Amino acid sequence: PGGGERLAGARHPCSWRSLVVVVPCRLGVSSRINADYIPKLAEYLRFPQSIGFIGGRPRHSYYFVGVKGYNTYYLDPHLTQQHQPMHRPGNCSSFHCPSPEKMSLAHIDPSLALGFYCDDKSDFDDLCKRISALAKKDSCPILTVADRAPDYLTMEEVDDLDDDLLMDTGDGEIEC
């Protein structure tokens, strides 16, 4: 009892909740971002849903929060600060970096993670439309949006892999 109701409820669309989308990317093979990706990355940072990206330089991680031209502004999450007791109201300066720093997008390490925040479904739909519109203008986009997951392998290919990778040992155990 109750299981059928739960399954029936799963078939109906649930109400929308806020969503944070984090997309790990590698935008080049050298120690610097591929120059072709710089204008595209700057465009993603201009989306209203953008919450910036995590990245930096080799051995230096930063939180990039904005862009002007091809310069991006970042906060250093590793900045050490004095401890502030939580029970004392008043000085909150320890919780914030004193000022953002600036770095050219050309000097960023190619491994990064883009972040987007969607408050509701219309916000998410708008993000998908913006990503799709940007991808249509480009033969090599950073991001694309699809209506369904890609079919990388057909079921026949999966069956062939199963036969090749799995072996029954005869005692009820399967070895890979």
Sequence and secondary structure as in RCSB ss.txt:
>XXXX:A:sequence
PGGGERLAGARHPCSWRSLVVVVPCRLGVSSRINADYIPKLAEYLRFPQSIGFIGGRPRHSYYFVGVKGYNTYYL
DPHLTQQHQPMHRPGNCSSFHCPSPEKMSLAHIDPSLALGFYCDDKSDFDDLCKRISALAKKDSCPILTVADRAP
DYLTMEEVDDLDDDLLMDTGDGEIEC
>XXXX:A:secstr
  HHHHHHHHHS      EEEEEEEE  SSSS  GGGHHHHHHHHTSTTEEEEEEEETTEEEEEEEEETTEEEEE
 TT       TTS S  GGGS SS EEEEGGGS SEEEEEEEESSHHHHHHHHHHHHHHHHT SS S    SS  
  S HHHHHHHHHHH EE SSS EE 
